[in-house]
Amino acid sequence: MGFLVVLAGFLSYPFFAQFPATRDFPWANFLLFGLGGILLLVSLVRAFGKPQLYRGKIFSPILAVLSVLVFGFFSYLIFYQLRQVPGSTGAPRVGQKAPEFTLPDQNDKQVSLAELLSSPVSSASTAKANGVLLIFYRGFW
């Protein structure tokens, strides 16, 4: 059972990566790994503590080793491989004018830089915007 929970922790990462609370740090996956590890430890204690009752001396260590390898591979992917995103040398610096762009907003409406700079600041005023604040979220998921 512990091996299946560890396997669920590994395979559920694409599902949990869809939500902001679990995207930046996969704590839900690590909870599943922890629960699977506890179940594996219980199975090892049972297998070697009462060998006449539980005949799992072969499968318990094999599944425990496989679980450790799955956890190690997951940790390698999360903490090392996915963090190897190269730096963007072409990104604008602070204070530098951004190149013209057209991107979808949160409602999938196309918005361009020129449109943002030419529109009024609020519906009550006619003053135009002096600048636009761009926020970039570095994503690795």
Disulfide bonds with the S-S distance in Angstrom:
none
